[in-house]
Amino acid sequence: MDRAAQAADFEQERPRLVGLATRVLGDHAEAEDIVQQAWLRLDRADTDIESLPAWLTTVTTRLCLDRLKARTPVPHSEVEPVDALPDIADDVVLADTVGVALQAVIDRLSPGERVAFVLHDSFGFDFSTIAAILDTTPAAARKLASRARAKVRGHGADRADWAVVDAFMAAAREGDFDSLLRLLAPDAAITADPAAIAGGTPERIDGGRQIAEFFNGSAHAALAVLVDERPGAAWFHRGEARVLLDFDVADGVVQAITFRAEPEVLERVHRREDTRR
């Protein structure tokens, strides 16, 4: 194949490869960089390629795997037996339903689990193909995907709430307006109890965009807390909670936030250290 035709074929594959790498890495810019590296490898390849899409998929995924391993220490054995977990490798596809709420969960999968999970559940690759990419056996690839899926399932709706709250607060502190918008329902609302209003919090803010504007780049001093075993955030003074941000989360987004400062509520607020539950 001449270079011009090869370049044209690559450009046809680029959107698919960027989508795959974005799903694996969770970062679009990083995915574009990976795909560009795949192009450079293709441009230097001096062997006949039987199937360009398959070759590019393998190279892109392995580059993603290398990037994940550079981020995350690799355990001594990624595929130890997990007899207590059912084999749900052929269960209903989960990955396409995993959005911002569970990205933190996916980020904590091992590189092999993450690749196997995304390739199988999001893109429908068979385990023989995944095994070849991961340089393992189909049975081991199946186990990686199964274990990853079990971890995602294990976080369930309540743990998804943790991920939403923590992602929201991180986006607020970092001034990530786009992420704040994605984490807020369009008709979200902020309300406050009388004690919080007396302390200076807004009485009400309506609309996801307006709330995102209010929180964008703020809440640096708010700390992660639990109230009645639910995740939230609070401002403290001299070690005591003064104002609670009480979140109502549903369908993976924040539906409402209530500023609460009534003493009987603040008595139930406890600091939590693990914001990546």
C-alpha positions as CSV (number, residue, x, y, z in Angstrom):
1,M,0.0,0.0,0.0
2,D,1.4,3.4,-0.9
3,R,1.9,6.0,1.9
4,A,-0.9,8.3,0.7
5,A,-3.5,5.5,0.7
6,Q,-2.2,4.3,4.1
7,A,-2.6,7.8,5.5
8,A,-6.1,8.0,4.1
9,D,-7.0,4.7,5.6
10,F,-5.6,5.7,9.0
11,E,-7.6,8.9,9.0
12,Q,-10.8,6.8,8.5
13,E,-9.8,4.8,11.5
14,R,-8.8,7.7,13.7
15,P,-12.2,8.6,15.2
16,R,-12.8,5.0,16.3
17,L,-9.3,4.7,17.8
18,V,-9.7,8.0,19.7
19,G,-13.0,6.8,21.0
20,L,-11.4,3.5,22.2
21,A,-8.4,5.2,23.8
22,T,-10.6,7.8,25.5
23,R,-12.8,5.1,27.0
24,V,-9.7,3.2,28.2
25,L,-7.8,6.2,29.5
26,G,-10.6,8.5,30.6
27,D,-8.9,11.5,29.0
28,H,-9.6,12.7,25.5
29,A,-6.4,14.7,25.0
30,E,-4.3,11.8,26.2
31,A,-6.2,9.5,23.8
32,E,-5.4,11.8,20.9
33,D,-1.7,11.6,21.8
34,I,-1.9,7.8,22.0
35,V,-3.5,7.6,18.5
36,Q,-0.8,9.9,17.1
37,Q,1.8,7.5,18.5
38,A,0.0,4.7,16.7
39,W,0.2,6.6,13.5
40,L,3.9,7.1,13.9
41,R,4.3,3.4,14.5
42,L,2.3,2.7,11.4
43,D,4.4,5.1,9.4
44,R,7.6,3.3,10.4
45,A,6.2,-0.2,9.9
46,D,8.1,-2.1,7.2
47,T,6.0,-5.3,7.2
48,D,2.8,-6.1,5.3
49,I,-0.3,-5.6,7.5
50,E,-3.1,-8.0,6.8
51,S,-5.8,-6.1,8.5
52,L,-5.2,-2.4,9.2
53,P,-8.1,-1.9,11.6
54,A,-7.1,-4.9,13.7
55,W,-3.4,-3.8,13.7
56,L,-4.3,-0.3,14.7
57,T,-6.6,-1.5,17.5
58,T,-3.9,-3.7,18.9
59,V,-1.2,-1.0,18.8
60,T,-3.5,1.6,20.2
61,T,-4.7,-0.6,23.0
62,R,-1.1,-1.7,23.9
63,L,0.0,2.0,24.0
64,C,-3.0,2.7,26.3
65,L,-2.0,-0.3,28.5
66,D,1.6,1.1,28.7
67,R,0.2,4.5,29.7
68,L,-2.0,2.9,32.4
69,K,0.9,0.9,33.8
70,A,3.0,4.1,34.0
71,R,0.2,5.6,36.1
72,T,-0.6,2.6,38.3
73,P,1.7,0.2,40.1
74,V,1.0,-3.3,38.7
75,P,0.2,-6.0,41.3
76,H,2.3,-9.1,41.3
77,S,-0.6,-11.1,40.0
78,E,-3.5,-9.5,38.2
79,V,-5.3,-12.7,37.7
80,E,-5.5,-14.5,41.0
81,P,-8.5,-16.9,41.5
82,V,-11.6,-15.1,42.8
83,D,-13.9,-18.1,43.5
84,A,-16.4,-16.0,45.4
85,L,-17.3,-14.0,42.4
86,P,-19.8,-15.4,39.8
87,D,-18.6,-15.6,36.2
88,I,-20.7,-12.8,34.7
89,A,-18.5,-12.2,31.6
90,D,-21.5,-12.7,29.3
91,D,-23.9,-10.6,31.4
92,V,-25.7,-7.5,30.2
93,V,-23.2,-4.8,29.0
94,L,-22.4,-2.3,31.7
95,A,-19.7,0.0,30.3
96,D,-22.0,2.2,28.2
97,T,-24.0,3.0,31.3
98,V,-21.0,4.0,33.2
99,G,-20.6,7.8,33.0
100,V,-19.0,10.5,35.1
101,A,-20.4,9.0,38.3
102,L,-18.3,5.8,38.1
103,Q,-15.2,7.1,36.3
104,A,-13.4,7.2,39.6
105,V,-14.2,3.5,40.0
106,I,-12.9,2.6,36.6
107,D,-9.8,4.7,37.3
108,R,-9.0,2.3,40.2
109,L,-9.1,-0.8,38.2
110,S,-5.8,-2.4,37.4
111,P,-4.5,-1.7,33.8
112,G,-5.4,-5.3,32.7
113,E,-8.9,-5.2,34.3
114,R,-9.6,-1.8,32.7
115,V,-8.5,-2.8,29.2
116,A,-10.4,-6.1,29.3
117,F,-13.5,-4.5,30.7
118,V,-13.6,-1.7,28.1
119,L,-12.7,-3.8,25.1
120,H,-15.3,-6.5,25.9
121,D,-18.1,-4.5,27.5
122,S,-17.9,-1.3,25.4
123,F,-16.6,-2.6,22.1
124,G,-17.6,-6.2,22.0
125,F,-14.1,-7.8,21.5
126,D,-13.9,-11.5,22.1
127,F,-11.6,-12.8,24.8
128,S,-9.2,-14.4,22.3
129,T,-8.5,-11.0,20.8
130,I,-8.2,-9.3,24.2
131,A,-5.9,-12.1,25.4
132,A,-3.6,-11.5,22.4
133,I,-3.5,-7.8,23.2
134,L,-2.8,-8.4,26.9
135,D,-0.4,-11.2,26.2
136,T,-2.3,-13.6,28.3
137,T,-4.8,-16.5,27.9
138,P,-8.5,-16.1,27.0
139,A,-9.5,-17.5,30.4
140,A,-7.3,-15.0,32.1
141,A,-8.7,-12.2,30.0
142,R,-12.3,-13.3,30.8
143,K,-11.4,-13.3,34.5
144,L,-10.0,-9.8,34.3
145,A,-13.2,-8.5,32.7
146,S,-15.3,-10.4,35.1
147,R,-13.5,-9.1,38.1
148,A,-13.6,-5.5,36.8
149,R,-17.3,-5.8,36.2
150,A,-17.8,-7.1,39.7
151,K,-15.9,-4.1,41.1
152,V,-18.1,-1.7,39.1
153,R,-21.2,-3.5,40.2
154,G,-20.0,-3.6,43.8
155,H,-20.1,0.2,43.9
156,G,-23.8,0.3,43.0
157,A,-26.0,3.3,43.2
158,D,-24.9,4.3,46.7
159,R,-21.2,4.2,45.8
160,A,-21.9,6.0,42.6
161,D,-23.3,8.8,44.8
162,W,-19.9,9.0,46.5
163,A,-18.2,9.3,43.1
164,V,-20.6,12.0,42.0
165,V,-20.1,14.1,45.2
166,D,-16.4,13.8,45.2
167,A,-16.1,14.5,41.5
168,F,-18.3,17.6,41.9
169,M,-16.2,19.0,44.8
170,A,-13.0,18.3,42.9
171,A,-14.4,20.1,39.8
172,A,-15.5,23.0,42.0
173,R,-12.0,23.4,43.5
174,E,-10.2,23.0,40.2
175,G,-12.5,25.4,38.4
176,D,-13.6,22.7,35.9
177,F,-16.8,24.4,34.7
178,D,-17.6,21.8,32.0
179,S,-17.3,18.9,34.5
180,L,-19.6,20.8,36.9
181,L,-22.2,21.1,34.2
182,R,-22.0,17.4,33.4
183,L,-22.4,16.5,37.0
184,L,-25.5,18.7,37.5
185,A,-29.0,18.0,36.4
186,P,-30.2,20.9,34.2
187,D,-33.0,21.7,36.7
188,A,-30.9,21.3,39.8
189,A,-31.5,23.6,42.7
190,I,-29.7,24.9,45.8
191,T,-31.7,25.6,48.9
192,A,-30.7,26.4,52.5
193,D,-32.1,26.0,55.9
194,P,-32.8,29.1,58.1
195,A,-29.6,28.6,60.1
196,A,-27.4,28.5,56.9
197,I,-29.2,31.5,55.4
198,A,-28.5,33.4,58.7
199,G,-24.8,32.5,58.3
200,G,-24.7,34.0,54.8
201,T,-25.3,31.2,52.4
202,P,-27.6,31.8,49.3
203,E,-31.2,31.2,50.0
204,R,-31.8,29.6,46.6
205,I,-30.1,29.1,43.2
206,D,-32.0,27.5,40.4
207,G,-30.6,25.7,37.3
208,G,-27.5,23.6,36.7
209,R,-25.6,26.4,34.8
210,Q,-26.2,28.9,37.6
211,I,-25.1,26.4,40.2
212,A,-22.0,25.6,38.2
213,E,-21.1,29.3,38.0
214,F,-21.6,29.6,41.8
215,F,-19.3,26.7,42.6
216,N,-16.7,27.2,39.8
217,G,-13.3,27.7,41.4
218,S,-14.8,27.8,44.9
219,A,-15.3,25.5,47.9
220,H,-11.5,25.1,48.4
221,A,-11.9,24.9,52.2
222,A,-14.8,22.4,52.2
223,L,-13.9,18.9,53.5
224,A,-15.3,15.5,52.6
225,V,-17.8,14.3,55.3
226,L,-20.5,11.8,56.1
227,V,-23.9,12.6,57.4
228,D,-26.1,9.7,58.2
229,E,-23.8,7.5,56.1
230,R,-24.3,9.7,53.0
231,P,-21.4,11.5,51.3
232,G,-21.3,15.3,51.5
233,A,-19.0,18.2,52.1
234,A,-18.8,20.8,54.9
235,W,-17.0,23.9,56.0
236,F,-15.3,23.6,59.4
237,H,-14.2,26.1,62.0
238,R,-11.9,25.1,64.8
239,G,-12.6,21.4,64.1
240,E,-16.4,21.7,64.2
241,A,-18.7,21.6,61.2
242,R,-20.4,24.9,60.5
243,V,-22.2,24.4,57.2
244,L,-23.0,21.1,55.5
245,L,-23.5,20.7,51.7
246,D,-26.1,18.0,51.6
247,F,-26.3,16.4,48.2
248,D,-29.3,14.8,46.5
249,V,-27.9,12.5,43.8
250,A,-29.9,10.5,41.3
251,D,-29.2,9.0,37.9
252,G,-25.5,9.8,38.2
253,V,-25.9,13.6,38.6
254,V,-26.6,16.1,41.4
255,Q,-30.3,17.0,41.5
256,A,-30.1,19.3,44.5
257,I,-27.8,20.7,47.2
258,T,-29.0,22.0,50.5
259,F,-26.9,24.2,52.8
260,R,-27.6,23.0,56.3
261,A,-26.4,24.6,59.5
262,E,-28.9,23.5,62.1
263,P,-27.0,22.2,65.2
264,E,-28.9,18.8,65.3
265,V,-27.8,18.2,61.7
266,L,-24.2,19.3,62.2
267,E,-23.9,16.9,65.2
268,R,-24.3,14.0,62.8
269,V,-21.5,15.2,60.4
270,H,-18.2,13.3,60.5
271,R,-15.0,13.8,58.5
272,R,-14.1,11.1,56.0
273,E,-10.6,10.6,54.7
274,D,-11.3,8.3,51.8
275,T,-12.8,10.5,49.0
276,R,-12.2,7.7,46.4
277,R,-14.4,5.1,47.9
